[in-house]
């Protein structure tokens, strides 16, 4: 649900956090859909897989629902991906409330789709990610048990049972079977 009154980014960031999280797009506040059981299982599992990888290859930090504020000056947006990975270099970007927000695009944004997620809003978010510095996006669809992989300037790739999800140059050496990810969901 969007606000009826336009807010500035500073006004939005001064507001108390909501559960589920709210995001800021073009002066409006959009509350993310409430996660369902599948979403609640997949989000921390994907975080854990990346966290375990980073314990062996400490190239950055992974967080769940870390607010990322980025975009062209004066047109910044504030998104809360389900899982965020940022290299040490990106994390070093300075901004207000540095510990509370990431003041640049993450290297990797993972979005776990919710059944009631508005398709138009999600498509806009995805396009913004790819146009403004996110290097890799994984869109996890619990309903179809697929993962769509996006990179700026490339065609997306659809991964399904039998495929392997890889981190590419963002998480070099990271890989996990798509089947292992969706094994976390009860039938």
C-alpha positions, -999 to 999 in steps of 0.1 A, spaced: 0 0 0 14 34 -10 11 66 10 -12 93 -3 12 121 7 46 123 -10 76 121 14 112 130 9 138 104 14 149 119 47 113 120 59 109 83 50 142 73 66 132 91 99 100 70 102 100 40 124 106 7 108 75 -15 99 70 -52 99 70 -63 72 95 -37 59 85 -7 39 103 6 8 106 41 -6 99 47 -43 94 81 -60 82 97 -28 58 69 -19 60 43 8 52 7 -2 50 -20 25 64 -53 14 40 -83 14 38 -104 46 60 -135 41 44 -169 40 58 -202 52 78 -209 21 93 -174 21 101 -177 58 120 -210 52 139 -199 21 151 -165 31 172 -175 61 184 -207 43 198 -186 14 214 -162 39 230 -192 57 244 -207 25 260 -174 16 272 -168 52 289 -202 52 306 -194 19 318 -161 32 333 -178 63 357 -195 38 360 -165 15 356 -133 34 350 -109 6 320 -90 21 289 -93 43 255 -109 39 224 -96 57 187 -103 56 163 -73 50 190 -47 50 177 -14 37 197 -3 7 195 34 -3 208 41 -38 201 56 -72 208 88 -91 212 119 -68 177 132 -60 161 101 -72 173 76 -47 151 47 -36 152 27 -5 147 -11 -10 148 -40 15 158 -71 -4 152 -104 14 189 -111 13 217 -86 6 254 -92 -2 278 -63 -3 315 -65 -8 338 -48 17 343 -20 -9 306 -13 -13 300 -16 24 326 11 30 305 37 12 297 64 38 263 78 45 241 88 74 232 59 97 258 37 81 251 8 104 214 9 98 215 13 60 236 4 30 242 36 11 248 21 -22 235 -7 -44 243 -41 -31 264 -65 -52 237 -92 -49 200 -88 -41 179 -119 -34 141 -115 -36 119 -144 -26 85 -139 -43 54 -138 -22 20 -149 -37 5 -114 -32 34 -94 -45 22 -68 -70 38 -77 -104 42 -42 -117 59 -29 -85 82 -59 -86 91 -54 -122 99 -18 -115 121 -27 -86 140 -53 -106 146 -28 -134 158 -2 -109 182 -27 -94 198 -36 -128 200 0 -140 216 14 -108 244 -8 -97 232 -42 -85 255 -67 -101 234 -98 -96 198 -105 -87 183 -139 -77 145 -141 -79 134 -171 -60 99 -184 -68 87 -210 -42 55 -217 -62 73 -228 -93 105 -239 -75 126 -219 -99 153 -192 -96 156 -165 -122 191 -150 -124 195 -114 -136 227 -95 -145 228 -60 -160 229 -60 -198 223 -98 -201 192 -119 -207 179 -136 -175 184 -173 -169 158 -196 -154 171 -223 -131 150 -252 -121 154 -288 -107 187 -303 -117 204 -269 -122 231 -252 -101 229 -216 -88 263 -200 -90 277 -167 -77 297 -158 -108 321 -129 -104 300 -115 -75 305 -146 -52 333 -164 -71 333 -201 -62 298 -201 -47 274 -228 -60 244 -247 -47 220 -271 -63 186 -256 -69 171 -288 -56 189 -283 -23 175 -248 -19 139 -260 -25 144 -290 -2 138 -265 26 102 -262 16 78 -287 29 54 -302 4 
